[in-house]
Amino acid sequence: MLADLIKIGLTNEEAKIYLACLEINGGPVSVIAKKAGVQRVSCYHTLGNLLEKRLLSQYNRNGVKCFAPEPPEQLLKLAEEQVNITKSLLPELLSMASALAFKPKIRFYEGRDGVEKVFSESLTAKGEILGYTNIKNVTHFFPKFFEEYTHTKLRRKIKTRYLSPTTVESVHILDPFLPNVYDPNLIEILLVNKDQFLFENEVLIFNNSVGIVSLNQDELLGLIVESPTFARTMKAVFDLAWLGATAFVAK
């Protein structure tokens, strides 16, 4: 029984003294200390702890301070109080734990289905999608899927800003993949020198994630990195590249 009382939160001495009080129905400190087999000085301190836990009550008998045990049901009330306190603390504790222990999640995908999975996940974007792409390669890579992807993105009014190498076909290469009616403000593409910036991968930055897929038929793979800090950094790098490309076009 002593071990069980310790398991539910009492110290070894608190458990001894509480059991002693139950057996003799309480009494003065000297009697309780003797019954519990503890020193009288430490018994005073422990009795005070048990009073705070409302497992004992205090009274005077002929001018002598005495202690009496509360009904054992008080142990259950004490445990219930601890459970309620723990429940009230959980939301804040979980928030602290997730903030301190966050680890980026990295998911790998293989094959054409894996590449399409990365593109599909970008359709969950709450804001705009930023991307480094190669329009010629991506439209040739999977034309049917890319058409469905583009239509869905425009239907959901998700804006995209692309940086892509310029080619002879680049100016109108997207036209067959666009719906008959759409908001042209939802797609912005800046073309960069293909000799200097030949993008062979597609990089999509959205929400707190960065998706990367290979546009090479010989290495069909993709990955998604979920990390707010990484996504913010990649967004900053993209914005810097966008400004540079904008300045180049303006010239």
VOPAGU-2260 file (C-alpha; in pm, 1 decimal, decimal comma):
REM VOPAGU-2260
SITE   aa  ch    i         X         Y         Z
SITE  MET   A    0       0,0       0,0       0,0
SITE  LEU   A    1     286,7     232,5      80,9
SITE  ALA   A    2     427,8     186,8    -269,9
SITE  ASP   A    3      88,4     258,5    -427,2
SITE  LEU   A    4      50,3     583,8    -233,4
SITE  ILE   A    5     392,1     688,2    -356,6
SITE  LYS   A    6     283,2     609,0    -714,4
SITE  ILE   A    7     -11,5     846,8    -689,8
SITE  GLY   A    8     204,9    1136,8    -578,7
SITE  LEU   A    9     282,5    1115,0    -207,2
SITE  THR   A   10     639,7    1112,6     -85,4
SITE  ASN   A   11     762,9     813,5     114,2
SITE  GLU   A   12     730,0    1001,3     445,3
SITE  GLU   A   13     390,6    1152,2     352,1
SITE  ALA   A   14     259,4     802,4     279,7
SITE  LYS   A   15     394,8     664,0     609,7
SITE  ILE   A   16     244,2     945,5     815,4
SITE  TYR   A   17     -92,0     935,7     635,4
SITE  LEU   A   18    -121,3     560,1     693,0
SITE  ALA   A   19     -19,6     604,4    1056,6
SITE  CYS   A   20    -290,8     868,3    1105,9
SITE  LEU   A   21    -551,0     637,0     953,3
SITE  GLU   A   22    -447,0     348,3    1180,9
SITE  ILE   A   23    -459,6     547,6    1506,3
SITE  ASN   A   24    -721,5     798,6    1391,8
SITE  GLY   A   25    -472,3    1080,2    1433,6
SITE  GLY   A   26    -337,3    1244,5    1744,9
SITE  PRO   A   27     -50,8    1473,0    1854,3
SITE  VAL   A   28     272,0    1497,7    1656,5
SITE  SER   A   29     471,7    1280,7    1900,5
SITE  VAL   A   30     226,3     990,5    1872,9
SITE  ILE   A   31     199,6    1012,8    1493,2
SITE  ALA   A   32     580,0    1033,0    1449,8
SITE  LYS   A   33     630,8     726,4    1667,8
SITE  LYS   A   34     365,4     525,7    1484,9
SITE  ALA   A   35     503,6     624,6    1142,9
SITE  GLY   A   36     862,9     559,2    1248,3
SITE  VAL   A   37     988,4     904,9    1149,4
SITE  GLN   A   38    1170,8    1181,7    1334,9
SITE  ARG   A   39     949,0    1427,4    1518,1
SITE  VAL   A   40    1114,1    1733,4    1358,8
SITE  SER   A   41    1058,2    1614,2    1000,5
SITE  CYS   A   42     710,7    1494,7    1096,0
SITE  TYR   A   43     601,5    1857,1    1160,2
SITE  HIS   A   44     701,3    1954,6     806,3
SITE  THR   A   45     536,2    1652,3     648,2
SITE  LEU   A   46     213,8    1704,9     842,4
SITE  GLY   A   47     204,6    2056,8     700,4
SITE  ASN   A   48     231,6    1915,7     347,3
SITE  LEU   A   49     -54,7    1675,1     412,2
SITE  LEU   A   50    -265,2    1962,1     546,6
SITE  GLU   A   51    -205,6    2153,0     221,4
SITE  LYS   A   52    -318,2    1848,6      26,3
SITE  ARG   A   53    -628,4    1833,1     245,9
SITE  LEU   A   54    -551,6    1474,8     347,8
SITE  LEU   A   55    -538,8    1577,1     715,6
SITE  SER   A   56    -720,5    1828,6     933,2
SITE  GLN   A   57    -588,7    2003,3    1244,4
SITE  TYR   A   58    -750,9    2054,9    1585,1
SITE  ASN   A   59    -651,2    2131,5    1946,8
SITE  ARG   A   60    -706,1    1892,7    2235,2
SITE  ASN   A   61    -634,7    2029,8    2580,1
SITE  GLY   A   62    -407,0    2290,0    2425,6
SITE  VAL   A   63    -211,0    2033,2    2225,1
SITE  LYS   A   64    -203,4    2052,7    1845,0
SITE  CYS   A   65    -341,6    1734,5    1694,9
SITE  PHE   A   66    -401,4    1601,3    1345,8
SITE  ALA   A   67    -678,6    1378,6    1212,9
SITE  PRO   A   68    -702,6    1196,6     877,7
SITE  GLU   A   69    -957,5    1303,3     618,7
SITE  PRO   A   70   -1162,9    1026,9     453,7
SITE  PRO   A   71    -958,7     823,1     201,7
SITE  GLU   A   72   -1192,5     947,3     -74,4
SITE  GLN   A   73    -993,5    1270,5     -53,2
SITE  LEU   A   74    -711,4    1088,4    -233,8
SITE  LEU   A   75    -941,8    1046,1    -532,7
SITE  LYS   A   76   -1036,0    1415,1    -527,3
SITE  LEU   A   77    -667,6    1504,7    -513,8
SITE  ALA   A   78    -596,9    1285,8    -815,4
SITE  GLU   A   79    -891,1    1435,9   -1006,9
SITE  GLU   A   80    -763,6    1786,4    -935,1
SITE  GLN   A   81    -421,7    1690,7   -1070,4
SITE  VAL   A   82    -580,2    1546,1   -1385,1
SITE  ASN   A   83    -783,3    1865,2   -1440,5
SITE  ILE   A   84    -477,8    2085,1   -1391,7
SITE  THR   A   85    -282,6    1871,0   -1636,5
SITE  LYS   A   86    -563,7    1892,7   -1895,2
SITE  SER   A   87    -572,3    2270,8   -1866,2
SITE  LEU   A   88    -195,4    2288,8   -1915,9
SITE  LEU   A   89    -184,5    2053,1   -2216,3
SITE  PRO   A   90    -267,8    2302,9   -2495,7
SITE  GLU   A   91       3,9    2545,6   -2388,8
SITE  LEU   A   92     255,7    2268,9   -2323,8
SITE  LEU   A   93     189,5    2110,7   -2664,0
SITE  SER   A   94     226,4    2448,8   -2829,9
SITE  MET   A   95     560,5    2502,9   -2657,2
SITE  ALA   A   96     677,5    2153,2   -2744,7
SITE  SER   A   97     588,6    2189,3   -3113,8
SITE  ALA   A   98     755,5    2530,3   -3130,6
SITE  LEU   A   99    1075,8    2405,9   -2970,0
SITE  ALA   A  100    1089,9    2060,0   -3119,8
SITE  PHE   A  101     977,3    2131,8   -3475,0
SITE  LYS   A  102    1170,5    1933,2   -3729,8
SITE  PRO   A  103    1133,6    1985,6   -4103,1
SITE  LYS   A  104     947,0    1703,8   -4277,6
SITE  ILE   A  105    1098,3    1572,4   -4598,2
SITE  ARG   A  106     898,4    1340,7   -4824,0
SITE  PHE   A  107    1045,7    1164,9   -5126,6
SITE  TYR   A  108     851,3    1041,1   -5427,7
SITE  GLU   A  109     960,8     830,5   -5724,6
SITE  GLY   A  110     824,9     783,0   -6074,0
SITE  ARG   A  111     582,9     987,9   -6279,2
SITE  ASP   A  112     313,8     951,7   -6010,4
SITE  GLY   A  113     555,5    1096,4   -5755,3
SITE  VAL   A  114     630,0    1396,6   -5973,0
SITE  GLU   A  115     257,1    1456,8   -6021,9
SITE  LYS   A  116     207,2    1426,0   -5644,3
SITE  VAL   A  117     436,0    1723,8   -5581,5
SITE  PHE   A  118     250,4    1936,2   -5836,7
SITE  SER   A  119     -86,9    1831,3   -5694,7
SITE  GLU   A  120      12,9    1924,6   -5341,1
SITE  SER   A  121      96,8    2277,8   -5455,8
SITE  LEU   A  122    -275,0    2317,2   -5533,8
SITE  THR   A  123    -330,1    2349,2   -5156,2
SITE  ALA   A  124    -153,6    2687,7   -5168,6
SITE  LYS   A  125    -324,4    2953,7   -4957,0
SITE  GLY   A  126    -133,1    3230,8   -5133,1
SITE  GLU   A  127      64,7    3246,5   -5453,7
SITE  ILE   A  128     292,0    2975,4   -5589,2
SITE  LEU   A  129     645,5    3078,7   -5679,0
SITE  GLY   A  130     835,0    2861,9   -5920,5
SITE  TYR   A  131    1153,1    2803,9   -6112,4
SITE  THR   A  132    1054,9    2601,6   -6416,8
SITE  ASN   A  133    1133,7    2514,0   -6773,5
SITE  ILE   A  134     809,6    2571,3   -6958,8
SITE  LYS   A  135     918,1    2381,6   -7266,7
SITE  ASN   A  136    1023,0    2074,4   -7068,0
SITE  VAL   A  137     731,3    2068,6   -6827,8
SITE  THR   A  138     468,5    2093,4   -7103,5
SITE  HIS   A  139     636,2    1814,8   -7300,4
SITE  PHE   A  140     692,8    1603,4   -6989,8
SITE  PHE   A  141     325,0    1535,6   -6907,5
SITE  PRO   A  142      96,1    1751,7   -7124,9
SITE  LYS   A  143    -238,3    1604,7   -7014,9
SITE  PHE   A  144    -163,5    1627,4   -6642,8
SITE  PHE   A  145     -12,9    1975,8   -6680,0
SITE  GLU   A  146    -328,3    2095,4   -6855,6
SITE  GLU   A  147    -548,7    1961,4   -6574,1
SITE  TYR   A  148    -311,9    2108,8   -6314,9
SITE  THR   A  149    -317,3    2452,2   -6480,1
SITE  HIS   A  150    -696,8    2455,8   -6517,7
SITE  THR   A  151    -745,7    2356,6   -6151,6
SITE  LYS   A  152    -500,2    2619,9   -6032,4
SITE  LEU   A  153    -673,7    2895,4   -6229,8
SITE  ARG   A  154   -1017,6    2775,7   -6123,6
SITE  ARG   A  155    -908,2    2802,6   -5759,9
SITE  LYS   A  156    -768,4    3150,6   -5835,7
SITE  ILE   A  157    -417,8    3056,9   -5720,5
SITE  LYS   A  158    -166,5    3301,7   -5858,7
SITE  THR   A  159     164,5    3172,0   -5995,8
SITE  ARG   A  160     486,9    3355,0   -6069,0
SITE  TYR   A  161     733,2    3159,5   -6283,3
SITE  LEU   A  162    1094,3    3213,7   -6383,7
SITE  SER   A  163    1176,0    3010,1   -6694,8
SITE  PRO   A  164    1448,7    2989,4   -6960,1
SITE  THR   A  165    1348,4    3160,1   -7282,8
SITE  THR   A  166    1312,9    2955,2   -7600,3
SITE  VAL   A  167    1161,6    3021,2   -7939,9
SITE  GLU   A  168     844,1    2843,5   -7826,5
SITE  SER   A  169     828,1    3005,1   -7481,8
SITE  VAL   A  170     608,6    3301,6   -7566,5
SITE  HIS   A  171     300,2    3103,1   -7662,5
SITE  ILE   A  172     385,7    2754,3   -7540,0
SITE  LEU   A  173     135,8    2773,8   -7252,1
SITE  ASP   A  174    -159,2    2876,7   -7469,8
SITE  PRO   A  175    -288,5    2522,0   -7543,0
SITE  PHE   A  176    -286,0    2443,3   -7169,4
SITE  LEU   A  177    -496,4    2740,6   -7061,4
SITE  PRO   A  178    -876,5    2749,6   -7033,8
SITE  ASN   A  179   -1072,1    2964,0   -7278,7
SITE  VAL   A  180   -1159,5    3210,4   -7004,0
SITE  TYR   A  181    -931,2    3291,0   -6711,0
SITE  ASP   A  182    -784,4    3583,9   -6520,9
SITE  PRO   A  183    -450,1    3661,8   -6691,0
SITE  ASN   A  184    -331,6    3830,8   -6371,0
SITE  LEU   A  185    -307,6    3485,0   -6212,7
SITE  ILE   A  186      -4,2    3388,2   -6422,1
SITE  GLU   A  187     316,3    3589,2   -6447,3
SITE  ILE   A  188     619,9    3451,8   -6628,6
SITE  LEU   A  189     959,1    3612,5   -6662,3
SITE  LEU   A  190    1188,1    3455,1   -6922,2
SITE  VAL   A  191    1559,2    3442,8   -6849,3
SITE  ASN   A  192    1862,1    3360,7   -7064,3
SITE  LYS   A  193    1857,4    2984,5   -7127,5
SITE  ASP   A  194    2234,7    2974,2   -7170,7
SITE  GLN   A  195    2288,1    3113,4   -6820,5
SITE  PHE   A  196    1981,2    2977,2   -6642,4
SITE  LEU   A  197    1883,6    2640,4   -6785,2
SITE  PHE   A  198    1650,7    2503,6   -6518,5
SITE  GLU   A  199    1630,4    2123,9   -6537,1
SITE  ASN   A  200    1421,2    2091,0   -6221,5
SITE  GLU   A  201    1093,0    2246,7   -6121,5
SITE  VAL   A  202    1095,3    2422,3   -5783,7
SITE  LEU   A  203     759,5    2519,0   -5632,6
SITE  ILE   A  204     738,0    2737,1   -5321,8
SITE  PHE   A  205     396,9    2743,9   -5150,8
SITE  ASN   A  206     256,6    2768,5   -4798,3
SITE  ASN   A  207     534,9    2643,2   -4567,3
SITE  SER   A  208     665,6    2396,5   -4823,0
SITE  VAL   A  209     914,3    2372,9   -5107,1
SITE  GLY   A  210     854,8    2109,8   -5373,9
SITE  ILE   A  211    1128,4    1998,4   -5612,4
SITE  VAL   A  212    1080,0    1766,7   -5909,1
SITE  SER   A  213    1307,9    1646,1   -6185,5
SITE  LEU   A  214    1197,4    1721,2   -6541,1
SITE  ASN   A  215    1438,7    1461,1   -6674,8
SITE  GLN   A  216    1285,2    1135,1   -6796,5
SITE  ASP   A  217    1589,0     945,4   -6662,3
SITE  GLU   A  218    1543,4    1060,4   -6302,6
SITE  LEU   A  219    1175,6    1068,9   -6220,7
SITE  LEU   A  220    1170,3    1183,6   -5861,5
SITE  GLY   A  221    1030,2    1456,8   -5643,6
SITE  LEU   A  222    1047,3    1574,2   -5288,0
SITE  ILE   A  223     861,4    1811,2   -5060,9
SITE  VAL   A  224    1028,6    1988,8   -4769,8
SITE  GLU   A  225     786,7    2118,7   -4506,1
SITE  SER   A  226     967,5    2390,6   -4313,0
SITE  PRO   A  227     846,4    2747,5   -4251,5
SITE  THR   A  228    1201,2    2883,5   -4224,8
SITE  PHE   A  229    1320,6    2703,7   -4538,9
SITE  ALA   A  230    1012,2    2816,8   -4731,6
SITE  ARG   A  231    1062,0    3178,2   -4621,6
SITE  THR   A  232    1428,4    3167,2   -4723,3
SITE  MET   A  233    1347,5    3018,4   -5063,2
SITE  LYS   A  234    1075,6    3280,0   -5112,9
SITE  ALA   A  235    1326,4    3555,1   -5035,2
SITE  VAL   A  236    1574,7    3407,4   -5284,0
SITE  PHE   A  237    1301,7    3383,0   -5548,4
SITE  ASP   A  238    1192,8    3743,5   -5491,2
SITE  LEU   A  239    1554,3    3853,0   -5531,1
SITE  ALA   A  240    1581,0    3657,0   -5856,6
SITE  TRP   A  241    1247,5    3800,2   -5972,0
SITE  LEU   A  242    1369,3    4153,9   -5912,0
SITE  GLY   A  243    1685,6    4080,4   -6106,1
SITE  ALA   A  244    1489,3    3932,0   -6395,5
SITE  THR   A  245    1247,8    4224,5   -6389,6
SITE  ALA   A  246    1534,4    4471,3   -6409,6
SITE  PHE   A  247    1680,8    4275,3   -6701,0
SITE  VAL   A  248    1349,9    4281,0   -6888,6
SITE  ALA   A  249    1307,9    4653,4   -6819,5
SITE  LYS   A  250    1637,6    4724,6   -6990,6
